[in-house]
Amino acid sequence: MNQPLIQQAVALFQNGRFQDAAQFCQQALARVPGDESLATLWAMSLQNLGRDQDAAPVYRQLAQGRPEIPAYWANLGLVLRRLGEYAEAEAAYRHALERDPRNTGFLVDYGLLLLDMGRIADARHRFLDAVDLHPGLAEAHIYASLACFECGDAQRAAALIPPPEQWRGLPDHLREELATALMQVGRTSEAESLLMAPGMRQSLSGIIRLAQLNERTNQIPQARALMDQARAQAATAGRQEQIDLLHLEASLAMRDKDHAKARAAAESIIALRPHVQAEANAHFTLANIADKQKDPATAMSHLEHAHAIHFQLAADVVPEIAHSDAEPLKVSGKWLTTDEGAFRHDPRAPSAADSPVFIVGFPRSGTTMLEQMLDAHPHYASMDERATLQRCIERMEARGFEYPHALDMLDGTAADELRAVYWSEVAKVITLQPGEQLVDKNPLNMLRLPMILRLFPNAKIILALRHPCDVLLSCYMQNFRSPAFMVLCSSLERLAKSYVNAMKFWIHHQALLAPDTLVLRYEDTVGDFPAQVERIGSFLGIQDRDFLAQFSQHAARKGYISTPSYSQVVEPVNARAVGRWQPYSRWLLPALPILQPVADHWGYDLTVR
């Protein structure tokens, strides 16, 4: 007998008359108390009016009155999440999923709650559960991609992005999330197309994301213009939009060297109590500002906060590494014997001209600058930082051969197959034009030197070196996304041990396998850039070396650069970062004895001045 009342309420709601719908439902419930449909419509109307605080008790009464209905618990969880009442929201979602465990909508919403709570690994599992249950659900794929990227699994993040034919029908908020996912895996042109589509650029969140994309691709004037446009609408910004806008302001202020503005933005982010990754980002920004203002104590305080957050995030993903003394870079302890290195000479292997040029070195040693120098030359093409050789190692181990010890057991056919895997992975990200040679820059390919020399024994390899203390400090100040690197950088001592283990692996295998290597010291490159350009040119047989010297202009034109130094390689060469560690020497003192053997090998002085 309540059907006419329900129909009137539905009509008001569907026409967007939420105030009238809320008032009507409240009055109708006075006449027919306990009607669940009217109560649900009342709560939904209150939600659409932004009155979550008033909607919550209505949903709570429905769920407690009819606990067997999962939708009531899910609705309660959603509104409590929006109110920031995370513990009760999680309990509500658990009740919903106990009653309907295969409901992908519940799983996705629960995953979003877990993201807000900073439990990124748990969120990833819920999104992946939804993908498994409904492989065609674009929403689940998008959020799973975002969560996998946050957990350091960029390969899976890229694979989870839904196919383009599903994009057109997505609602605006999912198109924006998809644009972010595309941006994170380097598909920036497609991300820009999504954000520039009719109806997208006018929304505040769409404007902010497009500005973030422009900043990330070094299109700074466009980013500033969009930021001004977003500021004009800031009065309507929700909490997350405020955080995103402040992050954008901080990034652009840092480029302008307006440290006061950047600090104010980062401190405002922390005051808004963002999710944990955003809080860590803000602390890294504040540490960077303090470093530039020559305040190492404040910088280290912010870094300690940031790394404490990162360690907890990583512990959820890789507890076996975080809660032990295990080496995060596991392969660094797997050294070949002389007999195992007998594969070095392979008559079937490609020539140097038909092999990639590999750039390796511990992270933050100047590898991105070297990559952009070569990419600026028309003969070379880089593909940004990719784990291409790691895919070859995975294929090798899937066939029952342990890396690196079983490399000498691979026959010519197996090596050809792995080379095919390598080039297949390359083809996914870059199409080499006739006459172009690939530049494969991945710092930790230094730990894949045996694989490089099994597949491409004639390849030219450039090893980037930098003062060990400057490397450690730069890594410690870096906002890495890889869980293994979050653990590795959790303390300067642990970072020093991993650095030494990686370097000892390289030193051992360089002596054993004798690769064709050019060693380039960062200090020499920034100290006498023309001389090092000549060395690189001579090593690679480059005649026209002017292109190499103009790399910063090329990097600015290139747009997207995946590495953390994307905003630095567009600047001219300078020596500001040489000896940066000295003001931080009291924090680095416990790491110096650990570093000493490697520093001695490369001739670096660890004297504190």
Wavefront OBJ file of the C-alpha trace (Angstrom):
o trace
v 0.000 0.000 0.000
v 3.086 2.222 0.189
v 3.800 1.884 -3.529
v 2.350 5.282 -4.557
v 4.477 7.017 -1.931
v 7.584 5.163 -3.094
v 6.872 6.059 -6.724
v 6.569 9.753 -5.847
v 9.821 9.642 -3.896
v 11.623 7.867 -6.759
v 10.360 10.461 -9.255
v 11.669 13.328 -7.118
v 15.010 11.600 -6.676
v 15.446 10.735 -10.341
v 14.703 14.337 -11.312
v 17.500 15.550 -9.064
v 15.144 17.203 -6.571
v 17.020 15.775 -3.605
v 15.832 18.331 -1.052
v 12.209 17.691 -1.980
v 12.809 13.941 -2.008
v 14.394 13.999 1.460
v 11.570 16.059 2.903
v 8.919 13.875 1.229
v 10.484 10.631 2.501
v 10.786 11.972 6.031
v 7.122 12.980 6.063
v 6.023 9.702 4.459
v 7.916 7.698 7.081
v 5.946 9.483 9.766
v 2.851 7.980 8.154
v 4.294 4.541 7.402
v 7.166 4.047 9.866
v 9.593 1.275 9.113
v 9.215 1.296 5.323
v 12.665 0.227 4.138
v 12.329 1.598 0.599
v 11.358 5.049 1.820
v 14.119 4.989 4.441
v 16.683 4.035 1.787
v 15.499 6.802 -0.552
v 15.633 9.281 2.335
v 19.229 8.348 3.135
v 20.226 8.449 -0.545
v 18.689 11.923 -0.903
v 20.565 13.125 2.175
v 23.788 11.761 0.692
v 23.226 13.639 -2.540
v 22.692 16.817 -0.523
v 26.085 16.273 1.133
v 24.431 15.463 4.449
v 26.325 12.246 5.134
v 26.166 12.841 8.868
v 22.349 12.712 8.682
v 22.285 9.764 6.279
v 24.496 7.536 8.458
v 21.986 6.870 11.274
v 19.290 6.032 8.733
v 21.536 3.448 7.064
v 22.687 2.170 10.461
v 19.069 1.613 11.588
v 18.306 -0.247 8.341
v 21.364 -2.498 8.688
v 20.768 -3.278 12.335
v 17.053 -3.841 11.764
v 17.613 -6.191 8.814
v 21.178 -7.479 9.241
v 20.648 -10.247 6.683
v 20.458 -7.718 3.802
v 24.020 -7.018 2.570
v 23.145 -3.837 0.640
v 22.199 -2.059 3.865
v 25.628 -2.791 5.338
v 27.362 -1.691 2.134
v 25.420 1.589 2.067
v 26.362 2.181 5.697
v 30.014 1.442 4.916
v 30.011 3.903 2.027
v 28.619 6.826 4.014
v 30.863 6.095 7.011
v 33.871 6.042 4.710
v 32.938 9.487 3.440
v 32.668 10.660 7.055
v 36.132 9.270 7.853
v 34.745 6.771 10.377
v 36.925 4.026 8.989
v 36.734 1.367 11.710
v 32.924 1.193 11.672
v 32.931 1.446 7.880
v 35.222 -1.570 7.618
v 33.021 -3.551 9.985
v 30.012 -2.691 7.811
v 31.753 -3.835 4.612
v 32.807 -7.060 6.291
v 29.181 -7.717 7.233
v 28.122 -7.038 3.632
v 30.749 -9.365 2.162
v 29.997 -12.137 4.655
v 26.475 -12.179 3.226
v 27.428 -11.612 -0.427
v 31.144 -12.435 -0.926
v 30.960 -12.365 -4.740
v 29.525 -8.861 -5.011
v 32.153 -6.948 -7.027
v 30.622 -3.581 -6.132
v 31.121 -4.294 -2.444
v 34.686 -5.471 -3.089
v 35.596 -2.322 -5.038
v 34.044 -0.008 -2.432
v 35.781 -1.903 0.368
v 39.050 -1.567 -1.545
v 38.555 2.196 -1.787
v 38.016 2.319 1.974
v 41.238 0.372 2.525
v 43.078 2.848 0.278
v 41.790 5.696 2.438
v 43.033 3.804 5.485
v 46.503 3.475 3.965
v 46.243 -0.320 3.670
v 47.267 -0.356 0.040
v 48.253 -4.029 -0.120
v 44.889 -5.104 1.310
v 43.099 -2.776 -1.110
v 44.967 -4.325 -4.030
v 43.776 -7.791 -3.003
v 40.131 -6.669 -2.895
v 40.363 -5.024 -6.319
v 42.055 -8.111 -7.759
v 39.336 -10.277 -6.209
v 36.798 -8.156 -8.090
v 38.790 -8.548 -11.326
v 38.846 -12.332 -10.878
v 35.095 -12.458 -10.255
v 34.205 -10.085 -13.108
v 37.063 -9.903 -15.656
v 35.126 -7.469 -17.826
v 34.484 -4.910 -15.086
v 36.499 -1.832 -16.096
v 36.118 -0.178 -12.678
v 37.798 -3.105 -10.927
v 40.633 -3.124 -13.478
v 41.269 0.609 -13.093
v 41.453 0.576 -9.305
v 43.486 -2.644 -9.317
v 45.953 -0.980 -11.698
v 46.279 2.047 -9.438
v 46.785 -0.120 -6.354
v 49.338 -2.377 -8.069
v 51.337 0.680 -9.089
v 51.298 1.969 -5.506
v 52.564 -1.468 -4.423
v 55.482 -1.212 -6.838
v 54.151 -3.664 -9.434
v 54.242 -1.466 -12.530
v 54.124 -4.443 -14.901
v 50.841 -5.719 -13.503
v 49.503 -2.173 -13.281
v 50.055 -1.791 -17.018
v 48.489 -5.173 -17.802
v 45.346 -4.368 -15.794
v 44.400 -1.232 -17.731
v 41.143 -2.021 -19.562
v 41.137 -2.046 -23.371
v 40.323 1.243 -25.158
v 36.975 -0.014 -26.409
v 35.727 0.096 -22.793
v 36.777 3.695 -22.165
v 34.032 5.540 -23.997
v 31.200 4.425 -21.724
v 32.961 5.164 -18.440
v 31.547 7.840 -16.113
v 33.700 10.947 -15.694
v 35.188 9.999 -12.324
v 36.386 6.645 -13.682
v 37.789 8.281 -16.808
v 39.831 10.519 -14.524
v 41.057 7.539 -12.497
v 41.906 5.756 -15.741
v 43.855 8.807 -16.916
v 45.892 8.637 -13.713
v 46.560 4.924 -14.248
v 47.660 5.591 -17.834
v 49.906 8.429 -16.690
v 51.594 6.213 -14.117
v 52.593 3.611 -16.698
v 53.825 6.189 -19.202
v 50.851 6.261 -21.593
v 50.616 10.020 -21.303
v 49.161 10.798 -24.730
v 46.173 8.560 -24.041
v 45.788 10.062 -20.574
v 45.749 13.548 -22.065
v 43.144 12.528 -24.635
v 40.871 11.253 -21.878
v 41.247 14.398 -19.794
v 40.704 16.667 -22.799
v 37.490 14.919 -23.861
v 34.282 17.033 -23.819
v 32.945 17.362 -20.319
v 36.168 16.313 -18.636
v 38.247 19.450 -18.644
v 35.475 21.543 -17.112
v 35.353 19.579 -13.848
v 37.702 20.710 -11.089
v 39.197 17.255 -10.586
v 39.714 16.909 -14.352
v 41.497 20.274 -14.510
v 43.779 19.306 -11.626
v 44.687 15.975 -13.193
v 45.410 17.549 -16.548
v 47.633 20.083 -14.796
v 49.421 17.249 -12.986
v 49.969 15.523 -16.321
v 51.432 18.696 -17.821
v 53.761 19.155 -14.856
v 54.802 15.516 -15.084
v 55.610 15.895 -18.804
v 57.524 19.151 -18.288
v 54.855 21.320 -19.943
v 55.115 23.934 -17.249
v 53.299 26.957 -18.779
v 50.258 24.785 -19.485
v 50.377 23.357 -15.960
v 50.471 26.825 -14.427
v 47.552 28.043 -16.543
v 45.463 25.055 -15.488
v 46.437 25.506 -11.851
v 45.171 29.098 -11.999
v 41.941 27.792 -13.519
v 41.603 25.252 -10.718
v 42.273 27.855 -8.043
v 39.352 29.882 -9.378
v 37.095 26.939 -8.541
v 38.794 26.003 -5.269
v 35.796 27.091 -3.186
v 33.927 24.016 -4.441
v 36.824 21.608 -3.890
v 36.351 18.481 -1.850
v 39.027 17.264 0.519
v 40.836 15.082 -2.036
v 40.702 17.839 -4.638
v 42.210 20.240 -2.101
v 45.043 17.763 -1.453
v 45.681 17.229 -5.167
v 45.682 20.973 -5.847
v 48.100 21.607 -2.987
v 50.398 18.866 -4.281
v 50.371 20.514 -7.704
v 51.113 23.918 -6.158
v 54.032 22.441 -4.222
v 55.493 20.810 -7.351
v 55.301 23.993 -9.408
v 56.597 26.135 -6.552
v 59.621 23.844 -6.259
v 60.343 24.366 -9.947
v 60.153 28.126 -9.340
v 62.418 27.711 -6.299
v 59.686 29.384 -4.241
v 60.381 27.282 -1.181
v 58.118 29.248 1.143
v 55.091 28.594 -1.088
v 56.033 24.932 -1.530
v 56.447 24.466 2.208
v 53.080 26.089 2.935
v 51.390 23.780 0.436
v 53.061 20.641 1.801
v 52.234 21.574 5.412
v 48.627 22.198 4.398
v 48.475 18.716 2.879
v 49.584 17.154 6.166
v 47.034 19.254 8.070
v 44.261 17.773 5.904
v 45.205 14.278 7.142
v 45.548 12.684 3.706
v 46.025 8.987 3.015
v 49.424 7.747 4.075
v 51.145 7.836 0.683
v 50.167 11.496 0.212
v 51.428 12.234 3.734
v 54.753 10.596 2.902
v 54.939 12.605 -0.332
v 54.461 15.815 1.649
v 57.247 14.896 4.069
v 59.596 14.172 1.164
v 58.768 17.601 -0.268
v 59.437 19.292 3.083
v 62.733 17.412 3.395
v 63.747 18.588 -0.073
v 62.923 22.180 0.870
v 64.902 21.958 4.109
v 67.846 20.508 2.180
v 67.810 23.398 -0.290
v 67.643 25.836 2.624
v 70.700 24.143 4.178
v 68.798 22.815 7.202
v 69.876 19.144 7.366
v 68.343 18.472 10.799
v 64.863 19.455 9.624
v 65.357 17.534 6.394
v 66.297 14.367 8.277
v 63.325 14.753 10.620
v 60.914 14.830 7.686
v 62.722 11.927 6.028
v 62.361 9.833 9.171
v 58.602 10.459 9.106
v 58.375 9.625 5.413
v 60.403 6.422 5.708
v 58.410 5.246 8.730
v 55.274 5.483 6.571
v 56.977 3.781 3.638
v 58.301 0.974 5.807
v 54.820 0.172 7.067
v 53.438 0.227 3.528
v 56.224 -2.072 2.348
v 55.793 -4.396 5.329
v 52.240 -5.088 4.159
v 53.519 -6.104 0.713
v 56.876 -7.786 1.420
v 56.806 -8.767 5.122
v 59.429 -11.459 4.526
v 61.951 -8.721 3.675
v 60.774 -5.948 5.969
v 60.751 -7.994 9.157
v 64.103 -9.695 8.680
v 67.685 -8.888 7.847
v 67.167 -10.260 4.346
v 68.801 -8.371 1.484
v 66.057 -6.657 -0.566
v 68.239 -6.986 -3.680
v 68.339 -10.770 -3.371
v 70.273 -11.484 -6.544
v 73.257 -9.448 -5.321
v 74.329 -12.458 -3.281
v 74.326 -14.870 -6.252
v 77.837 -14.817 -7.668
v 78.977 -16.871 -10.632
v 82.035 -19.065 -10.348
v 84.706 -19.058 -13.028
v 83.290 -22.247 -14.567
v 79.754 -20.845 -14.625
v 80.948 -17.817 -16.593
v 82.153 -19.849 -19.555
v 79.256 -18.646 -21.734
v 80.967 -15.305 -22.311
v 81.837 -16.007 -25.966
v 78.844 -16.918 -28.149
v 79.447 -16.947 -31.926
v 75.683 -16.691 -32.563
v 75.303 -13.494 -30.531
v 74.465 -10.119 -32.120
v 77.218 -7.639 -32.884
v 77.662 -4.505 -30.817
v 75.801 -2.514 -33.479
v 72.853 -4.933 -33.309
v 72.794 -4.979 -29.502
v 71.356 -2.387 -27.125
v 73.605 0.083 -25.345
v 73.113 -0.611 -21.637
v 73.355 2.106 -18.973
v 73.653 0.736 -15.442
v 74.646 1.902 -11.983
v 73.133 2.151 -8.526
v 70.043 4.420 -8.513
v 70.726 8.156 -8.184
v 74.150 7.877 -9.853
v 73.348 9.915 -12.969
v 71.956 7.197 -15.243
v 68.988 9.297 -16.411
v 71.265 12.113 -17.557
v 73.352 9.639 -19.570
v 70.222 8.103 -21.078
v 68.909 11.491 -22.188
v 72.296 12.399 -23.651
v 72.155 9.378 -25.955
v 68.435 9.726 -26.647
v 69.129 13.232 -27.940
v 71.185 11.716 -30.777
v 69.148 10.596 -33.828
v 70.969 7.255 -33.957
v 69.752 6.239 -30.478
v 66.309 5.688 -28.944
v 65.610 5.055 -25.279
v 62.521 3.405 -23.833
v 62.621 4.873 -20.343
v 63.258 2.592 -17.397
v 61.900 -0.901 -18.062
v 62.456 -4.283 -16.428
v 62.966 -5.932 -19.824
v 65.904 -8.091 -18.768
v 63.962 -9.170 -15.690
v 61.315 -10.651 -17.985
v 64.096 -12.727 -19.574
v 65.224 -13.907 -16.143
v 61.647 -14.848 -15.262
v 61.322 -16.842 -18.480
v 64.626 -18.578 -17.790
v 63.605 -19.548 -14.256
v 60.153 -20.652 -15.450
v 62.025 -23.200 -17.583
v 63.785 -24.537 -14.498
v 67.120 -22.714 -14.879
v 68.250 -20.650 -11.891
v 69.606 -17.176 -12.570
v 72.505 -16.550 -12.795
v 74.054 -19.913 -11.990
v 72.500 -21.855 -14.873
v 73.294 -19.368 -17.648
v 76.095 -21.609 -18.879
v 73.568 -24.444 -19.261
v 71.531 -22.534 -21.848
v 72.270 -23.637 -25.381
v 72.155 -21.392 -28.436
v 68.474 -22.091 -29.067
v 67.551 -21.146 -25.497
v 69.600 -17.947 -25.767
v 67.848 -17.096 -29.045
v 64.491 -17.622 -27.327
v 65.428 -15.278 -24.480
v 66.620 -12.660 -26.959
v 63.217 -12.959 -28.638
v 61.561 -12.368 -25.248
v 63.737 -9.303 -24.779
v 62.882 -7.758 -28.143
v 59.221 -8.647 -27.726
v 59.132 -6.687 -24.466
v 60.937 -3.786 -26.125
v 58.390 -3.727 -28.957
v 55.603 -3.149 -26.421
v 56.986 0.284 -25.567
v 59.008 1.517 -28.534
v 59.247 1.011 -32.284
v 62.846 1.337 -33.432
v 63.205 3.083 -36.760
v 65.682 1.840 -39.394
v 69.197 2.720 -38.287
v 68.244 3.347 -34.647
v 69.968 1.592 -31.766
v 68.226 0.933 -28.474
v 69.415 2.503 -25.226
v 68.378 0.311 -22.286
v 68.760 2.308 -19.106
v 67.871 0.560 -15.879
v 70.196 1.219 -12.941
v 69.820 -2.190 -11.352
v 70.639 -3.973 -14.575
v 74.062 -3.917 -12.940
v 72.715 -7.011 -11.132
v 71.703 -8.484 -14.491
v 75.161 -8.169 -16.019
v 75.449 -11.956 -16.461
v 72.165 -11.997 -18.414
v 73.287 -9.036 -20.537
v 76.460 -10.885 -21.469
v 74.680 -14.183 -22.135
v 72.293 -12.529 -24.601
v 74.403 -9.608 -25.868
v 78.063 -10.387 -25.143
v 79.259 -7.696 -27.573
v 77.074 -4.938 -26.137
v 78.533 -1.614 -25.031
v 77.829 -0.914 -21.358
v 78.144 2.397 -19.509
v 78.506 2.196 -15.739
v 77.469 5.377 -13.927
v 79.419 6.016 -10.721
v 78.952 8.658 -8.059
v 80.389 9.259 -4.592
v 78.854 6.521 -2.388
v 77.721 8.991 0.275
v 76.036 11.237 -2.280
v 74.300 8.147 -3.701
v 73.088 7.079 -0.263
v 71.804 10.517 0.667
v 70.078 10.986 -2.686
v 68.391 7.574 -2.428
v 67.338 8.280 1.167
v 65.769 11.556 0.047
v 63.967 9.865 -2.836
v 60.283 8.931 -2.857
v 60.625 5.393 -4.270
v 57.477 3.368 -5.002
v 59.052 -0.094 -5.065
v 58.353 -1.947 -1.774
v 61.812 -3.510 -1.888
v 63.365 -0.057 -2.194
v 61.130 1.277 0.583
v 62.643 -1.374 2.850
v 66.131 -0.853 1.458
v 65.917 2.905 2.190
v 64.333 2.507 5.627
v 67.689 3.337 7.235
v 70.999 4.641 5.965
v 72.809 1.586 7.312
v 70.527 -0.847 5.518
v 70.823 1.214 2.360
v 74.627 1.192 2.665
v 74.675 -2.606 2.956
v 72.550 -3.011 -0.172
v 74.685 -0.510 -2.074
v 77.849 -2.386 -1.149
v 76.312 -5.759 -2.014
v 75.228 -4.481 -5.436
v 78.628 -2.928 -6.120
v 80.506 -6.060 -5.036
v 78.306 -8.093 -7.380
v 79.253 -5.781 -10.253
v 82.959 -5.707 -9.371
v 83.121 -9.507 -9.197
v 81.293 -10.083 -12.465
v 83.054 -7.303 -14.326
v 86.343 -9.006 -13.553
v 84.958 -12.446 -14.385
v 83.075 -11.643 -17.591
v 85.096 -8.687 -18.949
v 82.244 -6.658 -20.489
v 82.992 -3.815 -22.896
v 82.425 -1.065 -20.350
v 82.917 2.670 -20.029
v 82.974 3.922 -16.435
v 81.634 7.459 -16.075
v 81.889 9.315 -12.792
v 79.150 11.808 -12.064
v 81.675 14.230 -10.603
v 83.711 14.177 -13.825
v 80.629 14.581 -16.001
v 79.368 17.702 -14.238
v 82.888 18.998 -13.630
v 84.099 18.820 -17.254
v 81.064 18.017 -19.351
v 82.694 18.491 -22.787
v 85.466 16.040 -21.913
v 82.986 13.367 -20.887
v 80.923 13.939 -24.029
v 84.107 13.196 -25.964
v 84.706 10.015 -23.952
v 81.162 8.772 -24.607
v 81.440 9.658 -28.273
v 84.732 7.811 -28.628
v 83.444 4.742 -26.775
v 80.337 4.447 -28.944
v 81.856 5.694 -32.189
v 79.607 8.768 -32.372
v 80.848 11.335 -34.859
v 78.403 14.206 -34.317
v 78.575 14.716 -30.564
v 76.800 18.068 -30.377
v 73.499 16.242 -29.899
v 74.783 14.753 -26.641
v 75.681 18.155 -25.266
v 72.150 19.469 -25.901
v 70.367 16.734 -23.949
v 68.506 19.025 -21.507
v 66.642 20.756 -24.336
v 65.836 17.357 -25.852
v 64.579 16.042 -22.494
v 62.292 19.071 -22.113
v 60.831 18.419 -25.571
v 60.458 14.701 -24.918
v 57.809 15.190 -22.268
v 57.319 12.110 -20.103
v 60.398 10.718 -18.345
v 59.531 7.952 -15.917
v 62.351 8.328 -13.404
v 62.249 10.494 -10.242
v 64.729 12.964 -11.767
v 62.293 13.951 -14.544
v 62.324 17.601 -13.426
v 66.123 17.730 -13.055
v 67.293 16.382 -16.434
v 65.612 19.294 -18.215
v 68.050 21.655 -16.484
v 71.586 22.400 -17.732
v 74.431 20.382 -16.206
v 75.537 21.733 -12.824
v 77.683 20.559 -9.925
v 75.294 21.476 -7.092
v 74.829 17.863 -6.002
v 78.563 17.079 -5.707
v 79.535 16.706 -2.043
v 75.940 17.158 -0.961
v 76.485 14.559 1.753
v 78.976 16.542 3.854
v 76.365 18.552 5.855
v 74.670 15.227 6.635
v 77.852 13.509 7.736
v 76.747 12.969 11.345
v 73.789 10.905 10.152
v 75.972 9.038 7.655
v 78.777 8.199 10.115
v 77.445 4.692 10.980
v 77.340 3.870 7.256
v 80.914 4.944 6.471
v 82.648 1.723 7.628
v 80.163 -0.278 5.558
v 80.951 1.817 2.471
v 84.720 1.879 2.931
v 85.665 -1.224 0.844
v 83.710 -0.068 -2.194
v 84.854 3.535 -1.781
v 88.441 2.299 -1.742
v 87.888 0.228 -4.870
v 86.598 3.207 -6.846
v 88.929 5.747 -5.237
v 86.362 7.820 -3.367
v 87.343 9.690 -0.210
v 85.020 9.282 2.806
v 86.755 11.927 4.925
v 84.290 14.156 6.766
v 85.159 17.824 6.340
l 1 2 3 4 5 6 7 8 9 10 11 12 13 14 15 16 17 18 19 20 21 22 23 24 25 26 27 28 29 30 31 32 33 34 35 36 37 38 39 40 41 42 43 44 45 46 47 48 49 50 51 52 53 54 55 56 57 58 59 60 61 62 63 64 65 66 67 68 69 70 71 72 73 74 75 76 77 78 79 80 81 82 83 84 85 86 87 88 89 90 91 92 93 94 95 96 97 98 99 100 101 102 103 104 105 106 107 108 109 110 111 112 113 114 115 116 117 118 119 120 121 122 123 124 125 126 127 128 129 130 131 132 133 134 135 136 137 138 139 140 141 142 143 144 145 146 147 148 149 150 151 152 153 154 155 156 157 158 159 160 161 162 163 164 165 166 167 168 169 170 171 172 173 174 175 176 177 178 179 180 181 182 183 184 185 186 187 188 189 190 191 192 193 194 195 196 197 198 199 200 201 202 203 204 205 206 207 208 209 210 211 212 213 214 215 216 217 218 219 220 221 222 223 224 225 226 227 228 229 230 231 232 233 234 235 236 237 238 239 240 241 242 243 244 245 246 247 248 249 250 251 252 253 254 255 256 257 258 259 260 261 262 263 264 265 266 267 268 269 270 271 272 273 274 275 276 277 278 279 280 281 282 283 284 285 286 287 288 289 290 291 292 293 294 295 296 297 298 299 300 301 302 303 304 305 306 307 308 309 310 311 312 313 314 315 316 317 318 319 320 321 322 323 324 325 326 327 328 329 330 331 332 333 334 335 336 337 338 339 340 341 342 343 344 345 346 347 348 349 350 351 352 353 354 355 356 357 358 359 360 361 362 363 364 365 366 367 368 369 370 371 372 373 374 375 376 377 378 379 380 381 382 383 384 385 386 387 388 389 390 391 392 393 394 395 396 397 398 399 400 401 402 403 404 405 406 407 408 409 410 411 412 413 414 415 416 417 418 419 420 421 422 423 424 425 426 427 428 429 430 431 432 433 434 435 436 437 438 439 440 441 442 443 444 445 446 447 448 449 450 451 452 453 454 455 456 457 458 459 460 461 462 463 464 465 466 467 468 469 470 471 472 473 474 475 476 477 478 479 480 481 482 483 484 485 486 487 488 489 490 491 492 493 494 495 496 497 498 499 500 501 502 503 504 505 506 507 508 509 510 511 512 513 514 515 516 517 518 519 520 521 522 523 524 525 526 527 528 529 530 531 532 533 534 535 536 537 538 539 540 541 542 543 544 545 546 547 548 549 550 551 552 553 554 555 556 557 558 559 560 561 562 563 564 565 566 567 568 569 570 571 572 573 574 575 576 577 578 579 580 581 582 583 584 585 586 587 588 589 590 591 592 593 594 595 596 597 598 599 600 601 602 603 604 605 606 607 608 609
